């Protein structure tokens, strides 16, 4: 199973970006999908998660600005980021809990995509 993230880049404060992460391979189903980020010199932190029934939660720092969604047919998760701030600058990683065999779920990570918020 591979997770391929895309959509990062340079954006000015107040701007928007949309990240995508597509899972491919021997997938029976995907339970939770999410986004984490790691800023320079800091530990990786959870940004947002979404379950297969669409229930989501967010870090307090991004509530009201970021929105996660998923397409279960395409095995893809999206992150719409609005009103970006310089402190949102980080490498963003997607994560998925994937069922590859009956009663077996494995956690997978994408390689990360860099988001830079700067004027």
Secondary structure as UniProt FT lines:
FT   STRAND          2..6
FT   STRAND          9..11
FT   TURN            13..14
FT   STRAND          17..24
FT   STRAND          29..38
FT   TURN            40..41
FT   STRAND          45..50
FT   TURN            52..53
FT   STRAND          56..58
FT   HELIX           60..62
FT   TURN            63..65
FT   STRAND          66..71
FT   TURN            72..75
FT   STRAND          76..81
FT   HELIX           86..88
FT   STRAND          90..101
FT   TURN            102..103
FT   STRAND          104..109
FT   STRAND          113..117
//
